[in-house]
Amino acid sequence: MSATLSPNFTSHLCSVEVCDVRYNIRILKMKDSVFIYIGENKAENFDELSMAMLTAPGNEMLSTTIMGDPVGCGSEELAQKLSKKLKKQVYLSANVPNDRIVRPTIEQKLFEEINNNLECF
């Protein structure tokens, strides 16, 4: 009898266009966590990284900015929302403008992607 092994990592890619700029959303699903990278299609960079997770006993949210400016980037707040939704540890690098059009549109697309392709997260 052989056991079926699932891969340690699975990846998923989607994109969204906002104000004539295409942004890629790359998802790397791991056993108990997920890494999400968001960046401009033709100019991907890795300028920030945040992490959020729920604690086991009290279901309190723990989060931090690992890399980049913690003030004004918005990744830590989005990582918290994603961690609550997915019930797992989330690493997030959102290298996009933190304005009232781009960030909310990308966030909406990301949550639609979760609802439509939960197995990828």
C-alpha positions in Angstrom: 0.0 0.0 0.0 1.5 3.4 -1.0 0.6 6.7 0.6 -0.3 9.6 -1.6 2.0 12.5 -0.8 0.9 16.0 -1.3 3.4 18.6 -2.4 5.0 20.8 0.2 4.4 23.9 -1.8 1.8 24.8 -4.4 1.6 28.1 -6.3 -1.1 30.1 -8.0 -0.9 33.3 -10.0 -3.6 35.8 -10.9 -3.6 39.5 -11.9 -5.7 42.6 -11.8 -5.6 45.8 -13.8 -6.0 49.1 -12.0 -5.6 52.5 -13.6 -4.0 51.0 -16.7 -1.4 49.1 -14.6 -1.4 45.3 -14.3 -0.5 43.8 -10.9 0.4 40.2 -10.3 -0.7 38.4 -7.2 1.5 35.3 -6.6 0.4 32.8 -4.0 2.7 30.2 -2.5 0.7 27.8 -0.3 2.6 25.9 2.3 1.4 23.3 4.9 0.3 25.7 7.6 0.9 29.1 6.1 0.7 31.1 2.9 3.0 33.6 1.2 1.3 36.3 -1.0 3.3 38.6 -3.2 1.6 41.5 -5.0 3.5 43.7 -7.4 3.5 45.5 -10.7 3.6 43.1 -13.7 6.6 44.6 -15.6 8.4 45.9 -12.6 8.2 43.4 -9.8 10.1 44.3 -6.7 10.3 43.1 -3.1 10.3 46.2 -0.8 8.3 45.0 2.1 7.2 41.9 4.0 4.6 41.6 6.8 3.4 38.5 8.8 0.2 37.9 10.7 -1.2 34.9 12.6 -3.9 34.0 15.1 -2.7 32.6 18.4 -4.0 29.2 19.4 -5.3 29.8 23.0 -7.0 33.2 22.8 -7.4 33.7 19.0 -5.6 37.0 19.4 -3.9 38.5 16.3 -0.2 38.8 16.2 1.4 40.7 13.4 4.6 42.5 12.5 6.4 44.2 9.6 9.5 42.1 8.9 11.0 44.3 6.1 10.2 47.8 4.9 8.7 50.9 6.5 5.9 49.8 9.0 4.2 53.2 8.8 2.0 53.7 5.8 2.7 50.5 3.8 -0.6 48.8 4.7 0.7 45.3 4.3 0.5 44.4 8.0 -3.2 45.4 8.2 -4.0 43.4 5.0 -2.0 40.4 6.4 -4.2 40.5 9.5 -7.4 40.4 7.4 -6.1 37.5 5.4 -5.0 35.6 8.4 -8.4 36.0 10.0 -10.1 34.9 6.7 -7.8 31.9 6.0 -7.3 30.9 9.6 -3.5 30.4 9.0 -0.3 32.3 9.2 0.1 34.8 6.3 3.3 36.4 4.9 2.4 39.3 2.7 4.5 41.5 0.4 2.3 44.1 -1.2 4.5 46.4 -3.3 1.7 48.6 -4.6 0.7 52.2 -4.0 -1.2 52.7 -0.7 -3.9 55.0 -2.1 -7.7 54.9 -2.2 -8.0 53.3 -5.6 -5.2 50.8 -6.2 -4.9 49.2 -2.8 -8.7 48.6 -2.3 -9.1 47.3 -5.9 -6.3 44.8 -5.4 -7.6 43.8 -2.0 -11.1 43.1 -3.5 -9.5 41.0 -6.3 -7.5 39.0 -3.7 -10.6 38.2 -1.6 -12.5 37.2 -4.7 -9.6 34.9 -5.6 -9.8 33.4 -2.1 -13.6 32.8 -2.4 -13.2 31.3 -5.9 -10.0 29.3 -5.4 -9.7 28.5 -1.7 -7.7 25.4 -2.4 -4.9 27.7 -3.6 -4.6 29.3 -0.2 
